[in-house]
Amino acid sequence: MNREPKGFIPTPYPYHHELEIEISDITNLGIGIGRDNGWVIQVPYCWPGEKIRAKIFRNHSNYSQADLMEVIHPSPDRIEPRCKLYESCGGCQYQGVKYDTQLAWKKKQVEDSLVRLGGVSVEVLPVIPSPRSFGYRSKLTPHYQGNRQGQELTIGFLRQGSRRALVDVTNCPIATDTINDALPQARENLQRTHRKKRGGTLLLREVIEGVVSDPKQLVSERVGDLVFHFKAGEFFQNNPYILPKLVEYVISQADADENSLLVDAYCGGGLFGLSAASRFQKVVGIEISREGFEGARTNAQINRITNAQFYLGDASYIFEEIKEVSDPTALIIDPPRKGCDEDFLRQAIEFSPQRIVYVSCEPATQARDAQILLQAGYRAVAAQPFDLFPQTRHVENVLTLIR
């Protein structure tokens, strides 16, 4: 007999009720959607067009969640996953489906977000695929739990559907071969030395210097003709195989033929601004983090770029140093996943660049921000997604707007 977990809502289905449903769609989290007499049921690891048997584990006010028990009629897009931990590890939602299908779903995800959340009317171009669909990830951050007397540490990633439980990972197919070669020794070292009750995160980052595990170590990465220095634990895009294509596209959308000044907001270590410096008369980078600001200035010196200036901005006055500029200006925005705050968008609108190139790892927040820019008189003219994270639900999108 199955005992209901504490707080389980018993309607419309009892705990562990089983039923057969058709999967009709997929969410932007990579979860299949089916309906039973109109009631929505979400089931991971199943694809549109499939008939499945599912087991209910949670009811909400307007939908239920279920585990996949059996695929009765599989989709022709279904394939055998490469990873033995697929359906246990929560990292790769799409590994059980053809890569072309993953790209089509991601294109639709961007389209749906822009229209539904932002009211953005623009053609979304086909997703630019990663040159590698496996073995591309140059940074891996397995988690581990606190040491318990006499027990080995579990070192890996969150279990599917869990916020705490980890799946032990000894090899990750989306990580580079070099990282997978280094992972066993890193795991062994951690097992031998970690004695604290608290858990943490293990870092393995492949850079020019090799595989680095110290987050404070200064490392370097080549993108195109430039070399960028940063601390190993800091943010830097971790699919180096597609990154040059992304950077080139963003620069081309900034349009140096029409704009003599490029402003790179959220510039970090200067990836976009410095990569574009040879095409613009002047580049200005703005960063509110002192670490990022110092890194950008250092990278300009390393690469002998003299027409780029960087400012340590205050969040409330981010364009203060360049507000009197009258040159035709393009603005690159590459915010964190949560998007831009309203204060930043207000300042950007007042600054009034001719062209805005918005790079986002979260189409939903990008669409929300785009709606504000549209209301201020901008018009979306291009949307180009990039697949920086094959086998996962994540997609990067570049939205270009003009005044």
C-alpha distance (Angstrom), angle and dihedral (degrees) to the residues before:
residue distance angle dihedral
M1 . . .
N2 3.84 . .
R3 3.77 113.9 .
E4 3.78 114.8 -143.5
P5 3.82 113.8 -120.3
K6 3.78 117.3 -116.6
G7 3.80 111.6 -80.0
F8 3.81 95.2 17.9
I9 3.82 112.5 157.2
P10 3.84 105.7 -137.0
T11 3.80 97.5 -153.5
P12 2.93 139.7 119.8
Y13 3.84 88.0 3.6
P14 3.81 133.2 20.5
Y15 3.79 118.0 -120.0
H16 3.83 112.8 -73.2
H17 3.79 92.6 6.0
E18 3.82 108.9 165.2
L19 3.79 125.4 -144.1
E20 3.79 141.9 159.3
I21 3.81 118.4 -117.6
E22 3.80 141.0 166.1
I23 3.81 116.8 -118.3
S24 3.80 109.1 -132.0
D25 3.81 104.8 170.8
I26 3.79 145.5 0.6
T27 3.81 129.5 -123.8
N28 3.80 125.3 -128.7
L29 3.82 85.7 -103.9
G30 3.81 89.5 62.2
I31 3.81 95.6 -107.5
G32 3.80 122.4 138.5
I33 3.81 119.3 -118.5
G34 3.80 123.5 -146.8
R35 3.79 133.3 166.0
D36 3.77 133.6 -138.6
N37 3.82 109.6 -164.7
G38 3.79 88.1 -27.5
W39 3.82 95.4 -47.7
V40 3.83 112.1 126.1
I41 3.80 118.4 -124.8
Q42 3.81 121.5 -173.8
V43 3.81 117.8 -150.9
P44 3.83 125.3 174.0
Y45 3.81 125.4 -136.0
C46 3.79 97.2 27.2
W47 3.77 129.3 105.5
P48 3.82 138.9 -140.4
G49 3.80 112.0 -81.9
E50 3.81 95.1 29.8
K51 3.77 127.1 121.2
I52 3.79 110.6 -143.9
R53 3.78 144.5 171.5
A54 3.80 112.8 -125.0
K55 3.81 136.6 -174.1
I56 3.82 118.7 -142.8
F57 3.80 116.8 -129.3
R58 3.82 102.9 161.9
N59 3.81 137.7 24.2
H60 3.80 122.6 -157.3
S61 3.79 130.6 -173.7
N62 3.81 93.5 -89.3
Y63 3.81 107.5 11.3
S64 3.81 143.3 21.7
Q65 3.80 133.3 -132.1
A66 3.77 123.1 -137.7
D67 3.80 141.5 176.3
L68 3.79 120.7 -118.5
M69 3.81 109.2 -111.0
E70 3.81 102.5 169.3
V71 3.79 140.0 -5.1
I72 3.80 103.9 -134.8
H73 3.81 97.8 178.7
P74 3.83 112.1 16.3
S75 3.79 126.1 -149.3
P76 3.83 115.9 -109.6
D77 3.82 84.9 -123.7
R78 3.81 92.7 62.3
I79 3.82 115.3 109.3
E80 3.79 136.3 176.4
P81 3.82 108.8 -88.5
R82 3.78 117.0 -122.5
C83 3.83 95.1 -140.9
K84 3.80 119.7 76.0
L85 3.83 89.2 -149.5
Y86 3.79 94.4 58.1
E87 3.83 109.9 130.4
S88 3.83 88.8 24.4
C89 3.80 101.4 57.5
G90 3.80 113.7 60.7
G91 3.80 94.3 -146.2
C92 3.82 105.5 89.7
Q93 3.79 113.6 42.0
Y94 3.84 96.3 170.8
Q95 3.79 104.6 40.5
G96 3.81 91.6 109.0
V97 3.81 94.4 62.1
K98 3.82 134.9 68.5
Y99 3.79 115.7 -86.5
D100 3.82 94.3 -123.3
T101 3.80 88.3 55.6
Q102 3.79 91.1 50.7
L103 3.81 89.1 55.0
A104 3.80 92.2 49.0
W105 3.81 91.4 51.2
K106 3.79 91.8 49.2
K107 3.80 91.2 51.3
K108 3.81 89.2 52.0
Q109 3.81 90.2 47.3
V110 3.81 90.4 56.5
E111 3.81 92.1 44.9
D112 3.80 93.0 49.7
S113 3.81 93.3 47.3
L114 3.80 94.9 48.6
V115 3.81 94.5 47.5
R116 3.79 101.2 35.7
L117 3.80 100.2 38.5
G118 3.80 102.4 27.1
G119 3.78 107.1 23.4
V120 3.81 86.8 -128.7
S121 3.80 113.6 163.3
V122 3.80 107.6 -160.4
E123 3.79 136.5 121.3
V124 3.79 110.9 -100.3
L125 3.80 108.8 -144.5
P126 3.83 122.1 -140.2
V127 3.80 112.9 -78.5
I128 3.80 113.3 -95.1
P129 3.82 104.3 -124.1
S130 3.77 125.8 -132.6
P131 3.83 113.3 -106.5
R132 3.80 84.8 -128.4
S133 3.80 122.0 40.6
F134 3.83 91.0 -175.0
G135 3.81 130.9 28.0
Y136 3.79 92.7 30.1
R137 3.78 105.5 112.8
S138 3.82 111.9 101.7
K139 3.80 95.6 -175.1
L140 3.80 126.1 54.3
T141 3.82 123.9 -179.7
P142 3.83 111.0 -175.4
H143 3.80 115.1 -174.7
Y144 3.79 127.2 -137.5
Q145 3.76 134.4 -164.2
G146 3.80 128.3 -129.0
N147 3.77 119.9 -72.6
R148 3.78 116.2 -93.6
Q149 3.78 119.8 -162.9
G150 3.79 110.9 -91.1
Q151 3.80 95.6 -2.0
E152 3.77 129.3 110.0
L153 3.78 117.9 -121.6
T154 3.78 118.9 -103.4
I155 3.80 104.8 -130.7
G156 3.78 116.9 -172.3
F157 3.79 144.3 64.3
L158 3.78 137.8 -43.2
R159 3.77 115.0 -73.1
Q160 3.79 114.7 -113.7
G161 3.80 109.6 -85.5
S162 3.81 94.2 9.3
R163 3.79 131.7 107.6
R164 3.81 95.5 -162.7
A165 3.81 114.8 16.5
L166 3.80 115.8 94.2
V167 3.80 131.8 -148.8
D168 3.81 114.0 -139.7
V169 3.82 108.2 -118.1
T170 3.80 121.1 -165.2
N171 3.80 96.0 165.4
C172 3.82 132.0 19.0
P173 3.83 116.4 -159.5
I174 3.81 94.4 -156.5
A175 3.83 91.9 55.2
T176 3.79 120.0 87.1
D177 3.79 118.7 -91.8
T178 3.80 90.0 -114.0
I179 3.80 91.8 56.7
N180 3.81 91.7 47.3
D181 3.80 89.1 50.9
A182 3.82 89.8 53.3
L183 3.80 96.6 42.4
P184 3.87 99.2 80.6
Q185 3.81 92.7 54.4
A186 3.80 91.9 44.9
R187 3.80 90.0 51.3
E188 3.79 91.7 47.8
N189 3.82 92.4 49.5
L190 3.80 91.0 50.6
Q191 3.82 92.8 47.9
R192 3.80 89.8 51.8
T193 3.81 99.6 44.8
H194 3.82 108.3 30.1
R195 3.80 111.8 97.3
K196 3.80 102.0 150.3
K197 3.79 123.7 113.6
R198 3.79 90.9 -132.9
G199 3.78 123.6 81.9
G200 3.77 126.8 -136.7
T201 3.78 146.7 166.2
L202 3.78 129.8 -74.8
L203 3.81 117.1 -144.2
L204 3.79 126.2 -148.2
R205 3.80 114.5 170.8
E206 3.80 125.0 172.5
V207 3.80 111.9 -146.3
I208 3.80 137.5 146.2
E209 3.81 88.7 -74.0
G210 3.84 92.3 55.2
V211 3.82 128.4 -108.0
V212 3.81 109.3 -17.0
S213 3.81 126.6 -167.0
D214 3.82 102.2 177.0
P215 3.83 107.1 92.8
K216 3.82 91.1 -155.8
Q217 3.80 95.7 53.1
L218 3.80 114.9 113.0
V219 3.80 108.6 -121.1
S220 3.80 137.7 171.4
E221 3.80 138.1 -135.0
R222 3.81 128.8 -170.9
V223 3.81 118.8 -135.3
G224 3.78 113.6 178.5
D225 3.80 108.1 -45.6
L226 3.80 95.4 -22.0
V227 3.79 133.9 84.6
F228 3.80 119.8 -145.1
H229 3.80 124.4 -159.2
F230 3.81 121.1 -155.0
K231 3.78 140.2 143.6
A232 3.79 113.2 -83.0
G233 3.79 93.2 -121.1
E234 3.80 94.7 50.3
F235 3.79 124.8 97.0
F236 3.78 115.3 -84.7
Q237 3.81 123.0 149.0
N238 3.80 107.4 -91.3
N239 3.80 103.8 -153.6
P240 3.82 100.9 77.9
Y241 3.81 92.2 174.7
I242 3.81 95.4 68.6
L243 3.81 99.2 25.0
P244 3.85 95.9 90.7
K245 3.83 89.8 55.0
L246 3.80 91.2 50.7
V247 3.80 92.8 48.5
E248 3.81 92.7 47.3
Y249 3.80 92.1 50.0
V250 3.81 93.4 48.9
I251 3.81 91.2 50.1
S252 3.80 92.0 48.3
Q253 3.81 90.7 51.4
A254 3.81 90.3 52.7
D255 3.83 84.9 64.4
A256 3.80 110.0 -146.1
D257 3.82 90.3 -164.5
E258 3.81 90.8 68.3
N259 3.81 100.6 28.6
S260 3.79 126.4 52.2
L261 3.82 95.7 -174.7
L262 3.80 125.4 57.3
V263 3.80 119.7 -164.9
D264 3.80 115.1 -163.4
A265 3.80 109.0 -162.3
Y266 3.81 118.4 -169.1
C267 3.80 82.2 21.7
G268 3.82 97.9 167.1
G269 3.79 108.0 180.0
G270 3.81 91.3 -8.9
L271 3.82 100.9 -97.8
F272 3.81 97.9 151.6
G273 3.79 99.7 29.1
L274 3.80 96.8 48.6
S275 3.81 92.4 42.3
A276 3.82 88.2 54.9
A277 3.81 98.0 42.2
S278 3.82 96.2 97.3
R279 3.83 90.5 60.3
F280 3.81 101.0 45.4
Q281 3.78 130.0 63.7
K282 3.77 89.8 -130.9
V283 3.81 138.1 4.9
V284 3.78 124.8 -159.1
G285 3.79 120.2 -168.5
I286 3.80 122.7 -164.4
E287 3.79 123.7 -164.4
I288 3.80 129.7 168.1
S289 3.83 93.0 -159.6
R290 3.81 113.6 82.8
E291 3.81 90.9 -149.8
G292 3.80 91.6 54.9
F293 3.81 92.1 44.0
E294 3.81 92.6 52.2
G295 3.79 90.1 45.9
A296 3.79 92.6 53.0
R297 3.81 92.4 50.6
T298 3.81 90.5 48.6
N299 3.80 92.0 49.3
A300 3.80 90.7 51.1
Q301 3.81 89.7 54.1
I302 3.81 93.8 45.3
N303 3.80 91.3 52.5
R304 3.84 93.4 40.8
I305 3.79 93.8 -121.9
T306 3.79 110.8 160.3
N307 3.83 103.8 172.8
A308 3.81 95.2 65.8
Q309 3.80 123.9 90.6
F310 3.78 125.8 -173.8
Y311 3.79 129.0 -155.7
L312 3.76 130.2 -163.7
G313 3.78 98.2 -132.6
D314 3.76 131.5 -156.5
A315 3.81 112.2 -131.6
S316 3.81 90.8 -124.7
Y317 3.83 95.6 48.0
I318 3.78 103.8 28.9
F319 3.85 96.7 148.0
E320 3.82 95.9 37.2
E321 3.82 95.7 111.0
I322 3.82 93.9 53.6
K323 3.79 104.2 28.7
E324 3.82 93.4 113.8
V325 3.81 93.7 55.9
S326 3.82 112.9 126.6
D327 3.83 98.8 -178.9
P328 3.83 118.0 112.8
T329 3.78 101.4 -89.8
A330 3.80 138.9 -159.8
L331 3.81 120.2 -161.7
I332 3.81 124.4 -152.7
I333 3.81 115.9 -159.0
D334 3.82 120.1 -169.3
P335 3.81 105.9 165.0
P336 3.82 128.8 172.0
R337 3.82 120.4 -88.5
K338 3.82 92.9 -82.0
G339 3.82 89.6 63.3
C340 3.79 128.1 -139.8
D341 3.78 123.5 -31.6
E342 3.79 119.2 -124.0
D343 3.80 92.6 -108.0
F344 3.81 91.7 57.9
L345 3.81 92.1 47.4
R346 3.80 91.0 49.5
Q347 3.80 90.8 52.2
A348 3.82 91.7 46.2
I349 3.81 90.7 52.0
E350 3.81 91.2 49.3
F351 3.81 89.7 48.3
S352 3.83 85.5 55.0
P353 3.82 105.9 -159.3
Q354 3.80 117.4 -167.0
R355 3.79 91.6 -126.0
I356 3.81 134.9 21.6
V357 3.81 122.4 -160.7
Y358 3.80 108.4 -166.2
V359 3.82 116.3 -164.6
S360 3.80 114.5 -166.9
C361 3.79 139.8 173.8
E362 3.83 89.7 -164.0
P363 3.83 115.7 54.8
A364 3.81 91.6 -169.1
T365 3.82 95.3 62.0
Q366 3.80 90.5 38.2
A367 3.82 89.2 56.2
R368 3.81 91.3 48.9
D369 3.81 91.5 52.0
A370 3.80 92.5 43.3
Q371 3.79 90.2 57.9
I372 3.82 89.6 60.6
L373 3.81 90.8 49.3
L374 3.81 91.2 49.2
Q375 3.79 90.6 52.1
A376 3.81 88.5 52.6
G377 3.81 92.2 57.6
Y378 3.79 104.5 -87.5
R379 3.81 123.4 130.6
A380 3.81 126.6 -149.9
V381 3.80 111.4 -126.3
A382 3.83 104.8 167.4
A383 3.81 140.4 20.3
Q384 3.80 118.4 -172.2
P385 3.83 120.5 175.4
F386 3.81 122.2 -157.9
D387 3.80 125.7 -159.7
L388 3.78 102.3 -133.0
F389 3.81 92.0 155.7
P390 3.83 113.2 43.0
Q391 3.82 117.1 -168.5
T392 3.81 90.1 27.8
R393 3.80 132.7 86.1
H394 3.81 92.4 -115.2
V395 3.80 122.5 111.6
E396 3.80 133.5 177.0
N397 3.79 117.5 -140.8
V398 3.80 131.1 -166.7
L399 3.82 113.8 -155.7
T400 3.81 119.2 -170.6
L401 3.80 120.7 -156.9
I402 3.81 130.2 -178.8
R403 3.79 130.6 -161.2
